[in-house]
Amino acid sequence: MPAPKVRWFVTVLIAMVILGVAAGLSLSRARDSATGAQRGADGVSPREVSEVPLPGPGASIPASMAAEPASGKPVSSARQPKTTRTASVRGPVIVTYHVTQKPTCPSGTDQARLDGQPVVLGWTVTGAKQTTLSVDGPGVYATYAAEDTATINFPCGGDPGGEQTHTYTLAVAGPEGTESKTLTVTARVNPSATT
């Protein structure tokens, strides 16, 4: 074989070896970068995970094997203690306050008079042990329990066919404050006939 042909053959052979090594390095880098892209936040590739033996049914997973959620916080197989927020201390509260029986004014004649019905109020209060009730303005009419009712006469006066109105203020006081609510109650004044 003449010398020029041998030199050409050796040159081609060396170029092919260099290209083969470069292609191998390039494929190796591409595989490493693809594996790195598949690695999760914990840095474990899918291949490494598949090689870890999984526990049998009913067995607990060790903390070292627990996956991390997208938030990046580790998941623990132990239950975390629940934290409950307590409401800030608040003064007494009138939960309900209403008329349980509407009043009526007297009616009938002077020979057969029908008495009117009293007003009955009911309420529920929290944050205190007792309440007070005022009728038609300031001043305590009576003291009651936190959950109670009151039956109060409903005086009627004025022109027949008109209305009689009275106000009832429920108040409650405690170490953290006070609260009050007022109900305005009306009843029709009935005509009284004389015989």
Secondary structure, 3 states (H helix, E strand, C coil): CCHHHHHHHHHHHHHHHHHHHHHHHHHHHHHHHHHHHHCCCCCCCHHHHHCCCCCCCCCCCCHHHCCCCCCCCCCCCCCCCCCCCCCCCCCCEEEEEEEEECCCCCEEECCCEECCCCEEEEEEEECCCEEEEEECCCCCCEEEECEEEEEECCCCCCCCCCEEEEEEEEEEEECCEEEEEEEEEEEECCCEECC
